[in-house]
Amino acid sequence: MDTKIVYRELSKEDKDQYRCLLTEVTQTLQRKDFFIPPPGFADNLFVEGYARSIGAFDNDKLIGIATLLLEQNQKYKEKLDASDKKVCELGNYLVAEQYRGQGIIQVLQSKLLEIAKQLNFDIVMATVHPDNISSLKTLQKELEIVKTFEIEDGIERFLMRKNIIRTVDGK
Ligand SMILES: CC(C)(COP(=O)(O)OP(=O)(O)OC[C@H]1O[C@@H](n2cnc3c(N)ncnc32)[C@H](O)[C@@H]1OP(=O)(O)O)[C@@H](O)C(=O)NCCC(=O)NCCS
């Protein structure tokens, strides 16, 4: 595909485009248990302090997104044995079908990891369905699997983590 993809952080002005992408991807999901956004997710995403999202754009059209959730989720912190640590979560990995297979999600993920470092988080976590190969492979480039658990009856997730290492000069 001969296209120039532009990456930038999302703002409230991108909310409608995000809703379109979310609808498109969820309607065409191979497996509904791969991505289960909680109620009100599309609105919460744009609330100050809740999350930071990077989008991939083709001619100003949002065709991919990934998000760093900044909220501290106590339940996961306990599972990670990290109650005293600052933990953020990678997720909301969505790429429009016709743009898949070009490594777009990996670019988005690395930009979010930079943000996590700048914001002084200690640990970046993620959860992923064990059969969601493209998402799992991307996460495994940076994070490692800690354990398997069920989010609902019969719906499995790997819990993954990466410790953010800082050098003395903070970089
Ligand atoms: C997950 C998703 C965002 C990945 O987008 P993408 O940018 O197209 O990712 P890629 O196709 O480049 O795949 C990522 C990696 O998985 C590998 N991969 C994909 N399918 C594979 C398969 N069937 N077998 C082996 N490896 C596979 C790719 O080769 C790539 O690895 P590489 O970077 O080492 O080459 C996209 O598939 C999507 O939107 N899925 C639906 C929504 C979803 O499930 N989101 C995750 C839940 S949060």
The ligand as a Tripos MOL2 file, in Angstrom:
@<TRIPOS>MOLECULE
LIG
   48    50     1     0     0
SMALL
NO_CHARGES

@<TRIPOS>ATOM
      1 C1         -4.1940   -6.2020   17.0760 C.3       1 LIG1
      2 C2         -4.0480   -5.2410   15.8760 C.3       1 LIG1
      3 C3         -4.2020   -3.8150   16.3870 C.3       1 LIG1
      4 C4         -2.6410   -5.4400   15.2450 C.3       1 LIG1
      5 O1         -2.4720   -4.5070   14.1970 O.3       1 LIG1
      6 P1         -1.3180   -4.5330   13.0840 P.3       1 LIG1
      7 O2         -0.5850   -3.2470   13.0810 O.co2     1 LIG1
      8 O3         -1.9090   -4.8840   11.7840 O.co2     1 LIG1
      9 O4         -0.3580   -5.6910   13.5710 O.3       1 LIG1
     10 P2          0.4880   -6.6540   12.6020 P.3       1 LIG1
     11 O5         -0.3300   -7.2900   11.5560 O.co2     1 LIG1
     12 O6          1.6580   -5.8610   12.1410 O.co2     1 LIG1
     13 O7          0.8680   -7.8470   13.5770 O.3       1 LIG1
     14 C5          1.7380   -7.7000   14.6850 C.3       1 LIG1
     15 C6          2.6840   -8.8830   14.7160 C.3       1 LIG1
     16 O8          1.9510  -10.1110   14.7560 O.3       1 LIG1
     17 C7          2.3800  -10.9840   13.7260 C.3       1 LIG1
     18 N1          1.2480  -11.8160   13.2900 N.ar      1 LIG1
     19 C8          0.0220  -11.3840   12.9050 C.ar      1 LIG1
     20 N2         -0.7460  -12.4470   12.6050 N.ar      1 LIG1
     21 C9          0.0210  -13.5560   12.8110 C.ar      1 LIG1
     22 C10        -0.1950  -14.9570   12.6690 C.ar      1 LIG1
     23 N3         -1.3760  -15.4380   12.2880 N.pl3     1 LIG1
     24 N4          0.8080  -15.8040   12.9660 N.ar      1 LIG1
     25 C11         2.0020  -15.3370   13.3710 C.ar      1 LIG1
     26 N5          2.2780  -14.0220   13.5290 N.ar      1 LIG1
     27 C12         1.2930  -13.1490   13.2350 C.ar      1 LIG1
     28 C13         2.8810  -10.0670   12.6420 C.3       1 LIG1
     29 O9          3.7820  -10.7360   11.7810 O.3       1 LIG1
     30 C14         3.5610   -8.9920   13.4740 C.3       1 LIG1
     31 O10         4.8060   -9.4350   13.9390 O.3       1 LIG1
     32 P3          6.1710   -8.6920   13.4530 P.3       1 LIG1
     33 O11         6.0070   -7.2490   13.9000 O.co2     1 LIG1
     34 O12         7.2410   -9.3980   14.2050 O.co2     1 LIG1
     35 O13         6.2270   -8.8390   11.9810 O.co2     1 LIG1
     36 C15        -5.1310   -5.5240   14.7980 C.3       1 LIG1
     37 O14        -5.0060   -6.8570   14.3700 O.3       1 LIG1
     38 C16        -6.5570   -5.2940   15.2920 C.2       1 LIG1
     39 O15        -7.0660   -4.1680   15.2390 O.2       1 LIG1
     40 N6         -7.2380   -6.3510   15.7730 N.am      1 LIG1
     41 C17        -8.6100   -6.2790   16.2470 C.3       1 LIG1
     42 C18        -8.7480   -5.5890   17.6060 C.3       1 LIG1
     43 C19        -8.0050   -6.3220   18.7050 C.2       1 LIG1
     44 O16        -8.1100   -7.5360   18.8580 O.2       1 LIG1
     45 N7         -7.2460   -5.5640   19.4850 N.am      1 LIG1
     46 C20        -6.4650   -6.1010   20.5730 C.3       1 LIG1
     47 C21        -7.1720   -6.0470   21.8600 C.3       1 LIG1
     48 S1         -6.7870   -4.6090   22.7970 S.3       1 LIG1
@<TRIPOS>BOND
     1     1     2 1
     2     2     3 1
     3     2     4 1
     4     2    36 1
     5     4     5 1
     6     5     6 1
     7     6     7 2
     8     6     8 1
     9     6     9 1
    10     9    10 1
    11    10    11 2
    12    10    12 1
    13    10    13 1
    14    13    14 1
    15    14    15 1
    16    15    16 1
    17    15    30 1
    18    16    17 1
    19    17    18 1
    20    17    28 1
    21    18    19 ar
    22    18    27 ar
    23    19    20 ar
    24    20    21 ar
    25    21    22 ar
    26    21    27 ar
    27    22    23 1
    28    22    24 ar
    29    24    25 ar
    30    25    26 ar
    31    26    27 ar
    32    28    29 1
    33    28    30 1
    34    30    31 1
    35    31    32 1
    36    32    33 2
    37    32    34 1
    38    32    35 1
    39    36    37 1
    40    36    38 1
    41    38    39 2
    42    38    40 1
    43    40    41 1
    44    41    42 1
    45    42    43 1
    46    43    44 2
    47    43    45 1
    48    45    46 1
    49    46    47 1
    50    47    48 1
@<TRIPOS>SUBSTRUCTURE
     1 LIG1         1 GROUP 0 **** ****
